[in-house]
Amino acid sequence: ASASTAAAAVAELTAVNIWDTFLQLDKRIIPPPFKSSDLAKTSQTPILTPDECRNIISECETHYYGWGGSNERYGTPSYRVGYMLPLENLSFSYTFVNFELLPRLFPAISLAFSDSLTINPENLRLGGCRVVKYDAADGHVELGMHRDGLLVTANIALNDLDEYEGGGTIIEGLKEPIRLPVGNALLHPGDVKHGGNAITSGVRYALVCFIFDTTIVPHEKYCQDRMKEDVDAAMAIQVDDATRIEERARLLNSATKHCADAYKFGKLSCDGGLCDDGYDEIVKSFGSRYQFTL
């Protein structure tokens, strides 16, 4: 196969549960030094307009394959887990997020956590993104408590509060779920335990982005190391050992995921339109517009 075909194949694999990969971060990766006041930051003004939110929802609802089924996650049974669509599956929203949302979001993240970290927006990257739908009529209403593993998670409300009851994001250490007006964002460190509070009626949509800083955690090296470990373990199993076929397949599948992630995280420049000549001006333009508070 040609180099371009191979690259496309690897890129396609990045859609495979990229957030699950980082639930197993090894001990050599040190969490960023967030403060207790950084449990959660909520925007005081919308980061997305109502029309932009509606466009994302519309693409999801008219997607050729639909929302698909849900798997058991974080102790929540599959029949209660919210529906999820990876950003990679949504052509319009993929372009919009990379070229429109990220130049707004990255400077906002830098400002929101400025008391704890010096974050250069140019060092931030999108490690994964998905649209989540909670539908009370179908019983897919919640998501169990968990940690995301990357530097910061951004949860953006895509529809109005009056379109559902209940819901919001539970942050461990805070008394009440955080419910957001349409277009507003919740930011929290990825290692903060959180979950999707159950809705009791209506439908709730959210855009969830997983953000990492290329200077804080060596994600691409971590992925390459894990890939090598999986490949070595798989190769140690005899091909004709019928009792370990599933184990070998699991290791090779895991190695493939780590390879895809290493490929993605290794592209530390000019991906998603974020190193254009005009990026500095975009950052300056949007940087002061979005204020976050506890």
Secondary structure, DSSP 4 states (H G I P E B T S, - for coil): --HHHHHHHHHHHTTS-HHHHGGG--TTSPPP---GGGS-EEESS-SS-HHHHHHHHHHHHT-TT-S-----BTTB-TTTBPEEEEGGG-HHHHHHIIIIIHHHHHHHHHHHTTTT----GGGEEEEEEEEEEEETTTTB-BEEEE---SSEEEEEE-S-GGGEEE--EEETT-SS-B---TT-EEEEETTS-EEEPPEEEEEEEEEEEEEEETTTS-HHHHHHHHHHHHHHHHHTS-TT-GGGHHHHHHHHHHHHHHHHHHHHHH--SSSTTTTSTTHHHHHHHHHTT--EE-
